[in-house]
Amino acid sequence: MGARRASADADLILHHGKIVTVDGRFSIGQALAVEGGRVAAVGSNQAVLKRKGPRTRLVDLRGRCVLPGLIDSHTHPSAASMVEFDHPIPVMETVQDVLDYIRARAEALSDGEWVQVRQVFITRLKEQRYPTRAELDRVAPTNPVLFATGPDASLNTRALRESGIDRDFRIADGGPGYFEKDPQTGEPTGILRSMTRYVKVKPAGRQPTAEDQYRRTLELLRDYNATGITSIADRDAAPEAIERYRRMRAAGDLSVRIAVSQHVDTLGPVEAIQDVIRKIAADPLRKPDPLLRIVGIKTYLDGGMLTGSAYMRQPWGVSKIYSITDPEYRGVLFIPRERLLPIVRTTVESGLQFTAHSVGDGAVHTLLDVYEEINRTTPVRPTRPCITHSNFMSREAVALLPKLGVVADIQPAWLYLDTRTLVAQFGYDRLRYFQPLRSLFAAGAVAGGGSDHMQKIGSLRSVNPYNPFLGMWVAITRKAKGYEGRLHPEEALSREQAIRFYTRNNAYLLFREHEVGSLEPGKLADFIVLDRDLLTCPEDQIRDARVLQTYLGGKRVFGAAALASARRGK
């Protein structure tokens, strides 16, 4: 951890603290020097302060803890930042909360304008069910209503009529999905499974301009900084979002480093999909860049565990919560294996990282099987093939990841918010390999922590919460909201592992391990100053950690210039 050039004056020195480097040995230093936006030295106060010169800025840490800048492996910033552009959206914890919000929106809009509620998941509602068609009709009789959770939804009568969905409707685009029918009448109940693409929703309320989108995205990126995040992956970026990032990069406005997985639609001729993938591989943003780079593509392999459509190896089981009546129902696989194979092969051959939304163990094993087949002729490891979410796994899947070089992008917030419902649905034992983090670490697999942030600005009020300290606490404790005890505590991470989960591991997932993820000489000086020591504070205080300062390339992007006085070791 010594200095590279002992005679050079540092631009910045932080001293008398606890510098958690997250290097290969998880070394701890007392001081950190920055030169030219990069880490110049980490070591003792005495050794590092020798680099002080007349132009050096000094920060006395007063015993505080410094970590590498945190990395979120899974966000959706462009959409999330715009959710409350027109009006604030309250927290909805009951079906009545949902109905009250819909009634208020219908009263604020003109007759015939669409009322939309998105990503208020039934698993997180007290009643654990969809609002019914009749309930939606009652609170918004003259407005079409869409209550959507990912690809599934509940619609009222007018929304069904305007979308042309009646008892005789047929899916004709070759994609997945179905709608539920009343067993007595044969009429649609309003519940759609994996077919919201057919809902002819129209925007209502104040619509943003391109500059509004730019400004709101920047506001969100600054809030990421306030929670210690210095790098993110946009795991489903549309072309217009990528263009916005290009503008931000050119204007010097980016305050986080962005790795992009561009969205690719998998409907239509496979040859056309392959052409899209090859064009993405030729984009100038594929070149290494410290702030903005396209790393791969993202698509959707199955539904969701929050909506009852994740593709499982065993049947879900009849469920009142999810409105499942077929005892053999296993969820929905969006892309058949024979169609998935050429899409993934083209991605690998193009040098791109492939990832797909894969929640259920059936989807996870389908994707792993495809990776394994491709690997027989074309090594997949160099492209760091990924599984996004990877919630339901198995002993076999855990062992196969490091063998193939497959990485996992996992969100502890799902364990925190949804364990109560999942245990009620599947039972405790079937969740043995739900987010098996310790097993993944022990097997030598690389798993990184993310949020799947979809809506709202605010690290704890967002859907899902993007506060990384909450994520670390969940990974360490396996505790969940509204659930007594811990979900398979044998899969809990140590504190060191949880920190790696949001730093060094994510740097590898995003092809940035030579630049960020640890505080080592030569790497970019992305780091945060905390109000407590995550390695020694009481376990339940980890989730409440606050960031005092955030630095990107040695430049402070959040926090006051001077650190307020506080007792050491807080």
C-alpha positions in Angstrom: 0.0 0.0 0.0 3.0 2.3 -0.3 3.4 5.4 -2.4 4.3 5.3 -6.1 6.1 8.7 -6.2 7.1 9.7 -2.7 8.4 13.1 -3.9 5.2 14.2 -5.6 2.8 16.7 -3.9 -0.7 15.3 -3.5 -3.8 17.2 -4.6 -5.8 15.8 -1.6 -4.9 13.9 1.5 -7.5 12.4 3.9 -5.8 11.5 7.2 -6.4 10.1 10.7 -9.2 7.8 9.5 -9.9 4.2 8.7 -9.4 3.6 5.0 -11.1 0.4 3.9 -9.3 -0.4 0.7 -11.2 -3.5 -0.4 -8.1 -4.7 -2.1 -7.3 -8.4 -2.4 -6.3 -8.6 1.3 -9.0 -6.2 2.5 -6.2 -3.9 3.8 -6.9 -1.1 6.2 -5.0 2.2 6.1 -5.1 5.5 8.1 -4.7 8.0 5.3 -5.3 8.3 1.5 -3.6 10.6 -1.0 -5.0 11.6 -4.4 -3.1 12.9 -7.4 -4.6 13.7 -10.7 -7.9 12.2 -9.9 -6.4 8.8 -8.9 -5.3 7.1 -5.7 -1.6 7.9 -5.2 -1.1 6.2 -1.8 -2.8 4.5 1.1 -1.0 3.8 4.3 -0.1 5.2 7.7 -0.7 8.9 8.5 3.1 9.5 8.8 3.8 7.9 5.4 1.0 9.5 3.4 1.3 13.0 5.0 4.9 13.1 3.6 3.2 13.8 0.2 1.8 17.1 1.5 2.8 20.1 -0.4 1.8 23.8 -0.6 -1.1 23.0 -2.9 -2.4 19.9 -1.0 -5.9 20.0 0.5 -6.1 18.2 3.8 -9.2 16.5 5.3 -9.0 15.4 8.9 -11.3 12.4 9.1 -11.3 12.4 12.9 -11.4 8.6 12.9 -14.1 8.2 10.3 -14.4 5.3 7.9 -13.7 5.6 4.2 -14.9 3.1 1.6 -14.5 2.9 -2.2 -17.4 4.5 -4.0 -20.3 2.2 -4.0 -21.6 0.6 -7.2 -25.2 -0.3 -8.0 -25.4 -3.2 -10.5 -29.0 -2.6 -11.5 -30.9 0.7 -11.9 -33.4 2.3 -14.3 -32.6 6.0 -13.8 -34.3 7.5 -16.8 -37.7 6.1 -16.0 -37.3 6.3 -12.2 -36.5 10.0 -12.3 -39.6 10.9 -14.2 -42.2 9.0 -12.1 -43.3 12.0 -10.0 -42.7 14.7 -12.6 -46.4 15.5 -12.9 -47.6 14.9 -9.3 -46.4 13.2 -6.1 -47.3 9.6 -5.7 -48.1 8.4 -2.2 -46.9 5.2 -0.6 -49.5 2.5 -1.2 -49.6 -0.3 1.4 -53.2 -1.5 1.1 -55.7 -2.1 -1.7 -57.7 0.8 -0.3 -54.6 3.1 -0.6 -54.5 2.1 -4.3 -58.2 2.8 -4.8 -58.0 6.1 -3.0 -55.2 7.2 -5.3 -57.0 6.1 -8.4 -60.1 8.0 -7.4 -58.1 11.1 -6.8 -56.4 10.9 -10.1 -59.7 10.2 -11.9 -61.1 13.4 -10.3 -58.1 15.4 -11.4 -58.3 14.2 -15.0 -60.9 14.6 -17.7 -63.3 11.8 -18.5 -61.6 9.2 -20.8 -58.0 10.0 -19.7 -56.0 7.1 -18.5 -55.2 6.5 -14.8 -52.0 4.5 -14.4 -50.5 2.8 -11.3 -47.2 1.1 -11.9 -45.0 -1.2 -9.8 -47.1 -1.2 -6.7 -46.7 -4.9 -6.2 -49.4 -7.1 -4.8 -46.9 -9.0 -2.7 -46.2 -5.7 -0.8 -49.9 -4.8 -0.2 -51.4 -5.9 3.1 -54.2 -7.9 1.3 -51.7 -9.4 -1.1 -54.0 -9.3 -4.2 -54.8 -7.2 -7.2 -57.6 -4.6 -7.1 -60.5 -6.2 -8.9 -62.1 -5.0 -12.1 -65.3 -4.1 -10.1 -63.3 -2.1 -7.6 -61.5 -0.2 -10.3 -64.8 0.5 -12.1 -66.3 1.9 -8.9 -63.6 4.4 -8.2 -63.0 5.4 -11.9 -66.2 4.7 -13.9 -65.4 7.1 -16.7 -61.6 6.6 -17.0 -59.6 3.6 -18.3 -57.4 2.3 -15.4 -54.2 0.3 -15.6 -52.8 -1.2 -12.4 -49.5 -2.7 -13.8 -46.8 -4.6 -12.1 -44.2 -5.4 -14.8 -45.8 -7.4 -17.6 -48.9 -8.3 -15.5 -51.8 -6.0 -14.8 -55.4 -5.4 -13.6 -57.6 -3.3 -15.8 -61.1 -1.9 -15.4 -63.9 -2.3 -17.9 -63.2 0.8 -19.9 -59.4 0.0 -20.2 -60.3 -3.5 -21.5 -62.7 -2.1 -24.0 -60.3 0.6 -25.3 -57.6 -2.0 -25.6 -59.8 -4.4 -27.6 -59.5 -7.2 -25.0 -62.7 -9.2 -24.9 -63.6 -12.9 -24.5 -62.6 -13.6 -28.1 -59.2 -11.8 -28.0 -56.2 -13.8 -29.2 -52.5 -13.2 -28.9 -51.1 -12.9 -32.4 -47.6 -11.6 -32.2 -45.9 -14.8 -31.2 -45.2 -13.5 -27.7 -46.2 -14.9 -24.3 -49.2 -14.2 -22.1 -52.8 -14.8 -21.4 -55.7 -13.1 -19.7 -57.9 -14.6 -17.0 -61.5 -15.3 -17.6 -64.5 -15.6 -15.3 -65.2 -19.4 -15.2 -69.0 -18.7 -15.2 -69.3 -16.1 -18.0 -66.0 -16.5 -20.0 -65.5 -12.7 -19.8 -62.1 -11.2 -18.9 -61.7 -10.6 -15.2 -59.3 -7.8 -15.9 -56.2 -9.7 -14.9 -53.6 -9.9 -17.6 -50.5 -12.1 -17.5 -47.4 -11.1 -19.4 -49.4 -9.1 -22.0 -49.5 -5.4 -20.9 -48.0 -4.7 -24.4 -51.5 -5.0 -25.7 -52.9 -2.2 -23.4 -53.5 0.9 -25.4 -52.6 3.3 -22.7 -52.2 7.0 -23.4 -50.2 9.4 -21.3 -52.2 11.9 -19.2 -51.2 14.9 -17.2 -48.2 17.3 -17.7 -45.7 15.8 -20.2 -42.0 16.4 -19.8 -39.7 18.0 -22.4 -36.3 16.6 -23.3 -34.8 19.2 -21.0 -37.1 18.2 -18.2 -35.9 14.6 -18.6 -32.2 15.8 -18.6 -32.7 17.9 -15.4 -34.6 15.2 -13.5 -32.0 12.5 -14.4 -29.2 14.7 -13.1 -31.2 15.3 -9.9 -31.4 11.5 -9.4 -27.7 11.0 -10.2 -26.9 13.6 -7.5 -29.1 11.7 -5.0 -27.2 8.5 -5.9 -24.1 10.4 -4.9 -25.8 11.4 -1.6 -26.1 7.7 -0.8 -22.5 6.9 -1.6 -23.1 5.6 -5.2 -20.4 6.6 -7.7 -21.1 4.0 -10.4 -24.3 2.4 -11.7 -25.4 0.0 -14.4 -28.5 1.1 -16.4 -29.8 -2.4 -17.0 -32.4 -1.8 -19.7 -31.4 1.5 -21.4 -33.4 2.7 -24.4 -31.6 4.5 -27.2 -33.0 7.9 -26.1 -31.6 7.4 -22.6 -28.2 6.5 -24.0 -28.3 9.7 -26.1 -29.1 11.7 -23.0 -26.1 10.1 -21.2 -23.9 11.1 -24.2 -25.1 14.7 -23.9 -24.3 14.6 -20.1 -20.9 13.2 -20.8 -20.1 15.8 -23.3 -21.3 18.6 -21.1 -19.4 17.4 -18.1 -22.6 16.8 -16.1 -22.2 13.1 -15.1 -21.6 12.6 -11.4 -21.7 8.8 -11.6 -20.0 6.4 -13.9 -22.6 4.6 -16.1 -22.3 1.1 -17.6 -25.1 0.5 -20.1 -27.0 -2.7 -20.9 -29.0 -1.6 -23.9 -32.6 -3.0 -24.1 -33.2 -5.5 -27.0 -36.7 -6.6 -27.9 -36.9 -10.3 -28.6 -40.1 -10.4 -30.6 -39.9 -10.7 -34.4 -37.5 -12.4 -36.8 -34.4 -13.7 -35.0 -32.2 -12.4 -37.9 -33.5 -8.8 -37.2 -32.7 -9.2 -33.5 -29.2 -10.4 -34.4 -28.7 -7.3 -36.6 -29.7 -5.0 -33.7 -27.1 -6.8 -31.5 -24.3 -6.3 -34.0 -25.2 -2.6 -34.4 -24.9 -2.1 -30.6 -21.5 -3.9 -30.7 -20.3 -1.3 -33.3 -21.5 1.7 -31.2 -18.6 4.1 -30.4 -19.7 3.8 -26.7 -18.3 0.3 -26.7 -14.8 1.8 -26.4 -13.4 2.0 -22.9 -14.3 5.3 -21.2 -14.1 6.2 -17.5 -17.6 7.7 -17.4 -19.8 6.1 -20.0 -19.7 2.8 -21.8 -22.1 0.3 -23.3 -21.2 -3.1 -21.8 -23.9 -5.3 -23.2 -27.6 -6.0 -23.8 -30.6 -6.8 -21.6 -33.8 -8.6 -22.3 -36.5 -10.5 -20.4 -36.6 -14.3 -20.0 -39.4 -14.8 -17.6 -42.0 -12.9 -15.5 -41.8 -11.9 -11.9 -42.0 -13.4 -8.4 -44.0 -10.3 -7.4 -46.7 -11.0 -10.0 -46.8 -14.7 -10.0 -45.2 -15.2 -13.4 -41.6 -16.2 -12.7 -40.7 -19.4 -14.6 -40.1 -22.2 -12.0 -38.8 -25.7 -12.3 -41.6 -26.9 -10.1 -45.3 -25.7 -10.1 -46.1 -22.6 -8.2 -49.0 -24.2 -6.5 -52.6 -23.1 -6.3 -52.6 -19.6 -4.8 -55.2 -17.1 -3.7 -52.5 -14.4 -3.5 -51.4 -14.7 -7.1 -54.8 -15.9 -8.5 -53.3 -19.2 -9.6 -55.9 -22.0 -10.1 -53.9 -24.4 -12.2 -51.9 -26.8 -10.0 -49.4 -27.4 -12.8 -48.7 -23.7 -13.5 -45.0 -23.0 -13.6 -45.0 -19.3 -14.7 -44.1 -17.9 -18.0 -41.0 -18.3 -20.1 -40.9 -15.4 -22.6 -38.2 -16.8 -24.9 -38.2 -20.5 -25.9 -34.7 -22.1 -25.6 -34.4 -22.7 -29.3 -34.9 -19.0 -29.9 -32.8 -17.8 -27.0 -29.8 -19.8 -28.2 -29.0 -17.8 -31.4 -29.7 -14.5 -29.6 -27.2 -15.2 -26.8 -24.7 -16.7 -29.3 -24.7 -13.6 -31.4 -24.2 -11.5 -28.3 -21.2 -13.5 -27.2 -19.7 -13.5 -30.6 -20.1 -9.7 -30.7 -18.1 -9.4 -27.5 -21.1 -8.0 -25.5 -22.3 -9.1 -22.1 -25.7 -10.8 -22.3 -28.1 -10.5 -19.4 -31.7 -11.3 -19.1 -34.3 -10.8 -16.4 -34.4 -14.3 -14.9 -36.2 -14.6 -11.6 -37.4 -18.2 -11.3 -35.1 -21.2 -11.1 -36.6 -22.5 -14.3 -35.4 -19.3 -16.1 -32.0 -19.4 -14.4 -31.4 -23.0 -15.5 -32.6 -22.3 -19.0 -30.1 -19.4 -19.4 -27.3 -21.4 -17.8 -28.0 -24.3 -20.1 -27.7 -21.9 -23.1 -24.5 -20.4 -21.8 -23.1 -23.9 -21.3 -24.0 -25.0 -24.8 -22.4 -21.9 -26.4 -19.3 -22.4 -24.2 -18.6 -25.7 -25.9 -17.5 -23.9 -29.1 -17.1 -20.3 -28.1 -15.8 -19.4 -24.6 -18.3 -17.2 -22.8 -16.2 -16.1 -19.9 -14.5 -13.1 -21.6 -17.9 -11.5 -22.0 -18.9 -12.0 -18.4 -22.3 -13.4 -19.2 -24.8 -12.3 -16.5 -28.0 -13.5 -14.9 -30.1 -10.6 -13.7 -32.1 -11.1 -10.5 -31.2 -14.8 -10.2 -33.5 -15.0 -7.1 -34.4 -18.7 -7.2 -31.4 -20.8 -7.6 -30.2 -24.3 -6.8 -27.0 -26.1 -5.6 -26.3 -27.0 -9.3 -26.7 -23.5 -10.5 -24.4 -22.1 -7.8 -21.7 -24.6 -8.9 -22.1 -23.8 -12.6 -21.7 -20.0 -12.4 -17.9 -20.0 -11.6 -17.3 -22.9 -13.9 -18.6 -20.9 -16.9 -17.6 -17.5 -15.7 -21.2 -16.3 -15.3 -21.9 -13.4 -13.0 -25.0 -12.6 -11.0 -26.7 -9.3 -10.6 -28.8 -9.6 -7.3 -31.0 -7.2 -5.4 -31.3 -7.7 -1.6 -34.3 -5.3 -1.5 -36.4 -8.1 -2.9 -35.6 -10.4 0.0 -36.3 -7.5 2.4 -39.7 -6.6 0.9 -41.1 -9.9 -0.3 -40.0 -12.7 2.0 -43.3 -12.5 3.9 -45.3 -13.4 0.8 -42.8 -15.8 -0.7 -42.7 -18.0 2.5 -46.5 -17.9 2.6 -46.6 -19.1 -1.1 -43.7 -21.6 -1.3 -42.8 -22.5 2.3 -39.5 -21.9 4.1 -37.7 -25.0 2.7 -38.3 -24.3 -0.9 -36.6 -20.9 -0.4 -33.3 -22.6 0.6 -31.5 -21.3 -2.5 -33.3 -17.9 -2.6 -30.5 -15.3 -3.1 -27.9 -17.8 -1.9 -25.2 -15.2 -1.4 -22.8 -17.0 0.9 -23.0 -20.1 -1.3 -22.1 -18.0 -4.3 -19.1 -16.4 -2.5 -17.9 -19.8 -1.2 -18.2 -21.3 -4.7 -16.0 -18.6 -6.2 -18.8 -17.0 -8.2 -18.9 -13.2 -8.7 -22.2 -11.8 -7.5 -22.9 -8.0 -7.3 -25.4 -6.0 -5.4 -28.0 -3.8 -6.9 -31.4 -2.2 -6.3 -33.5 -2.6 -9.4 -34.5 1.1 -8.8 -37.6 1.7 -10.9 -39.5 4.7 -9.4 -39.1 7.9 -7.5 -36.1 9.9 -6.2 -35.2 9.1 -2.6 -33.1 6.2 -1.5 -35.7 4.7 0.9 -39.0 5.9 -0.6 -38.1 4.6 -4.0 -39.4 1.5 -5.7 -37.2 -0.4 -5.1 -35.1 1.3 -2.4 -31.6 2.1 -3.7 -30.0 2.8 -0.3 -27.0 0.5 -0.5 -26.6 0.3 3.3 -30.1 -1.2 3.6 -29.0 -3.7 1.0 -25.8 -4.5 2.9 -27.8 -5.0 6.1 -30.2 -7.3 4.4 -27.4 -9.4 2.9 -25.7 -9.6 6.4 -28.8 -10.3 8.5 -31.3 -12.0 6.0 -34.0 -10.1 7.9 -37.2 -8.9 6.0 -40.0 -6.4 6.5 -43.0 -8.0 8.2 -41.3 -11.4 8.7 -40.2 -12.8 12.0 -36.7 -14.3 12.1 -34.2 -14.6 9.3 -34.6 -16.2 5.9 -32.0 -19.0 5.7 -29.3 -17.3 7.8 -26.8 -19.8 6.5 -26.7 -17.7 3.3 -25.8 -14.4 5.1 -22.7 -12.5 4.1 -20.0 -11.3 6.5 -19.5 -7.5 6.7 -16.4 -7.7 4.5 -18.3 -9.7 1.9 -21.2 -7.3 1.9 -18.9 -4.4 1.2 -17.2 -6.4 -1.6 -20.7 -7.1 -2.9 -21.3 -3.4 -3.6 -17.7 -2.4 -4.6 -15.1 -4.8 -6.0 -17.6 -7.4 -7.2 -19.7 -4.9 -9.0 -16.6 -3.4 -10.6 -15.9 -6.8 -12.2 -19.5 -7.2 -13.3 -19.3 -3.9 -15.2 -15.8 -4.4 -16.6 -14.3 -1.7 -14.4 -12.2 -3.7 -11.9 -9.0 -2.0 -13.2 -10.4 1.4 -12.5 -12.7 1.3 -9.5 -14.1 -0.9 -6.8 -11.1 -0.7 -4.5 -8.7 2.0 -3.2 -5.4 1.0 -4.6 -2.6 3.2 -6.2 -3.4 4.0 -9.8 -7.2 3.5 -9.6 -9.7 6.3 -9.9 -10.2 8.1 -6.7 -13.9 7.2 -6.1 -14.6 7.0 -2.4 -17.0 8.0 0.4 -16.7 9.2 4.0 -19.2 7.6 6.4 -20.6 8.6 9.8 -19.8 5.2 11.2 -17.6 2.2 10.8 -19.5 -0.6 9.0 -17.0 -3.2 10.2 -17.5 -2.6 13.9 -20.8 -0.7 14.5 -23.8 -2.7 16.0 -25.3 -4.8 13.2 -28.6 -3.1 13.1 -27.0 0.3 12.7 -25.5 -0.7 9.3 -28.8 0.1 7.6 -28.8 3.6 9.0 -25.3 4.6 7.8 -25.1 8.1 6.4 -22.7 9.4 3.8 -20.8 12.6 4.8 -18.8 13.1 1.6 -18.7 11.4 -1.8 -15.8 11.8 -4.2 -15.6 11.0 -7.9 -12.1 11.0 -9.4 -10.9 12.9 -6.4 -13.6 15.6 -6.9 -16.2 16.1 -4.2 -19.6 15.5 -5.6 -21.6 15.4 -2.4 -21.2 16.8 1.1 -19.8 19.8 2.9 -16.2 20.8 2.2 -15.4 20.4 5.9 -16.4 17.5 8.1 -18.3 18.4 11.2 -16.9 17.4 14.5 -17.9 14.0 15.8 -16.5 11.5 18.2 -14.2 8.9 16.8 -15.4 5.5 15.9 -19.0 6.5 15.6 
